[in-house]
């Protein structure tokens, strides 16, 4: 197995201080990737660290994963350190250190090393180890810290109210397993691994602006380091910007709101730095919105966690009729799954005015209204320091449930006393930027099968309870006989049909378009709790050939048309067709910069009932032309979803997308040639050259071009009376056959090495260093270059190369690598680099004529293999040596690798195979026990139970002998 990319990154990070001078840098040539990966350019506003092909946020820490056979280095902790330039620009620098010396001293005689741990522990302490550390060495992504748990227990977000109301309401908390009225983030599975926040935004009273009458409700979902938000507002104009503020009220992120007509704002804040994540988790971050049109208004609120967010299915934004009141609130409501009880929590802001520092009880009145008629009324007291309020309205009758489903019920909160204040709002189904959708597959049917068919559906819930639906099915084994929305069956093959869509189905189009206008409140609740399913029954499968769970797809921030039916992905669309239980769908679009944006959802690959938790997919999604002449990797992903942006899209591929002759294909380990596939038609107006120009502009923005700023930058190079930014490349004035680069105040210039041409006639362009072919075949090449001016972009020299051209790669700071040659594949825009294979020489003492030559030759006096002075230096000698770290090894040599900060790894053996370093870990036997340990100096784990028995037996023998 070749040395992985992450190991090269670690060696580079740890050995940068050991390299001195430009010449030394060029001698220490790294392993050249034969098929270099083309990473998308990072956003200009995002700072972080790149390590081993992954991007980490500022202040993030991790254990480097060096890949097979090295694995995760648990004794090394890498840190993305925050650094600022003189101009105030924030940069990230990777710093790795060995943490083994921090391990505590143990008093036991036989310490053991648990899997995924760096430090050894005593056997007695093994049972006390946290289970999540035993599994992987690090806490689960969504695991709460102890301090967060204590704080959540103390706050409880108003749910303590239910425990103080007597046994009747305590009993209401003990619901069946499917009652999620009080579900917290700790109860969610790995598939729903995220943290929810909410904020109430009201007019700022201490601002220089007049207090606003507007009220906004913001809901946030934190997944890893991305924060998506859905914001609705009332009684104010559409905001023009959203600003996130830290604890010092300093702006840390600003989102420009696009123009629109609705009162919904959707956005994503990506790559939050570690300090900001800590502020967010500690509920010390605020969000502000301002308007630009008319009278400038500003609303602001604190972002807090809330347990009720995971159960909320109905909501209301409470506003005041008073102008510039600065009052507002929200109500989060949900139905009990088994009874007609309406639970709600109020978060109020500005309703209670108090100047005293002491907590004061304030009486309030909560009313449930229908057309100004009071249906229910509750009188209670709240405190000035904690104005939130929670209650349960029990046993709603059929009329109240009907009005709830239609959005006709109103909730009002008022203070009583001398100066009463009131806020109110109508109750509707929960609104967000997420998409309600479903993928129907034969693997998820009540009687799972492998038909290769697919179904896809999207839904839109209106405030009046109407549900619009768009459904499409393809690849069925027989005619469709029913299309229904159902509950999860209580017993096998005992279906519970809620709504029949069969009448709206068109056999000609394979689609069903319509509306469900009589949804009950219970059905809305179940829809927003992901408890409904859509079933497709056929003549050969009366119970259902395809089935899918209707659930919300988290907003991703991509410009894809989620309001339209996606591209169906099915096994029947693969050539040849694949009988699989999997299915999927994808949204694809091409933006104004000719970048391809996509979202993919798959289903049916798991056997568990709860696919959101247990269906894991290890696959590669590709976009391919119909004639299979071009394949572009979109992403590799685990789970059921994938999304991203493909930036360097070739003109030919864009034309195929415009003509509808391209398709998306998902490959799996079982079907590497394609598990499911779907044809894609994305009309676009990308003209030749557009994509390349965009890439050039984006890359140019990464370098400082202002002359004054360059002078102040400590890493700037001064050469030929000009300042050059760190990392930039240019052709010097003194010789066009040299290429120079700036590497932290050091200028490195290397001669341009021209590839050998095989054509009969060449010409020398005036502005080029290397000659080019001049014959009829090359004329066609020139025409192709003009047709595809973007060519191939190579990261090494940071240049565009014409399709079909060949060159020696330039890898800074090492210069030109003459032992490899790269080719630009015009059809795909991909760069393919190959090592030079040198033939075996007959002489006993080959020599290298030039230090930059790749291969040795025989001296002229020893044989005829030497060739003329200007012969092709790409001829080479026999088996080549290998370089690992700072050492060189001959062919067939083997050794134990030494990794900086770790030392010699005796459990891994490396060997030199004709110039390629390959490493392999010692093979260990498969253990069936659950309690495994590893001894000092041992490469393999062993069963702790058998070790204890051996120790006991040895002690017994010792006693007998004594």
Secondary structure by P-SEA (a helix, b strand, c coil): ccccaaaaaaaaaacccccccaaaaaaacccccccccccccccccbbbbbcccccccccccccccccccccccccbbbbbbbbbcccbbbbbbbbbbbccccbbbbcccbbbbccccccccccccccccccccccccccccccccaaaaaaaaaacccccccccccaaaaaaaccccccccccccccccccccbbbbbbbbccccccccccccbbbbbbbbbcccbbbbbbbbcccccccbbbbbcccccccbbbbbccccccccccccccccaaaaaaaaaccbbbbbbbccccbbbbcbbbbbbcccccccbbbbbbbccccccccbbbbbbbccccccccbbbbbccccccccccbbbbbbbbbbbccccccbbbbbcccccccbbbbbbccccaaaaaaaaaccbbbbbbbbccbbbbbcccccccccccccbbbbccccccccccccccccbbbbbccccbbbbbbbbccccccccbbbbbccccccccccccccccccccccccccccccccccaaaaaaaaaccbbbbbbccccccccbbbbbbbccccccccccccccbbbccccccccccccccccccccccccccccbbbbbcccccccccccccccbbbbbbbcccccbbbbcccccccbbbbbbccccaaaaaaaaacccbbbbbccccccccbbbbbbbbbccccaaaaaaaaaaaaaaccccaaaaaacccccccccccccccbbbbbcccccbbbbbcccbbbbbccccccccccbbbbbccccbbbbbcaaaaaaaaaaaaccccccccccccccccccccccccccccccccbbbbbcccccbbbbbccccccccccccccccccccccccccccccccccccccccccccbbbbbcccccccccbbbbbbcccccccccbbbbbcccbbbbbcccccccccccccccccccccccaaaaaaaaaaaaaaaaaac
